[in-house]
């Protein structure tokens, strides 16, 4: 067993890690309360009727709920009003809205301003929305912790599926680079390094195309984030199709329930492999230069045997490696291969890798490189021609 000559984590460092985790969960719960509670009444928003296909159909409302606020529509106090102070569009919802072609000139600038307002912290900090804000993500994280604590058999199966999934993903990326005509070019590397699962990327592209063809934001109709916060039918483009605001159907609440339950297969399955909102934010987050977790090879027991270990001179034992088993990767909600210098484009800055590493082998760099900018520089960098080189 690995034994350090020091006292392990100092009390100060342990308390700092604990504070980070508590602060993150407090923030997540605060946003969850904000998005699911009827605070919108403070802005004078009216009730909105909810219908059930099995309880009277669309001819008779079943109940009324406050209009609600969601990450797509914050403080919407009257249908059809769009302004920087009343609306905050998530990038994916905003892109769908613009793709519909139904945003008139009066509302175009406020919509773009709302998009920029949302994206600024993502460009600077990374995809903090999925790790610190998303109400559905908070529910899914809580469900994952429940499964890990009280359903040990299912948890073991999830860990095994996750391991096989990582192996398949690594093999797929390797085959993509090998089969490419230009395995070293930035475009191939960018395509092989997915910002989300294949399903998430497919839903993202299909939703944008569908919004342009059908002239309304198609994914907003089934978005589990919007449905769970009762704010899914808010965009003005809906009226173009029906002439009236689309009804909220009670049965649609099965969609966020399903998004939570698929975590029984793999941890955060919806967020990592299906959610197009997360895939969109991962692309924007790839430009983030701040707060980059990085493995310090000299302290990582998975990379080498630290000389501070009392057993170092006695020969390699390996027990500490078996105990650790790449803990930083296993606790990462996005499954990032941190030990193998994997891409941090999907990093949600949850800091779980830093918190869980009891060997202090992970440092969080305040300022690091931007993957998105690095890719763009390579794409637009002009290489000197053979003739110019010969002339020189």
Helices and strands as residue ranges (DSSP letters): H 11-36, G 39-43, E 47-51, E 63-66, H 91-100, H 105-125, H 128-128, I 129-133, H 135-150, H 152-179, H 186-192, H 198-214, G 219-221, H 224-228, H 238-242, E 248-249, G 250-252, H 253-261, G 262-264, H 269-273, H 276-285, E 290-295, G 312-314, H 319-324, H 327-330, H 352-356, E 362-367, H 371-380, H 386-391
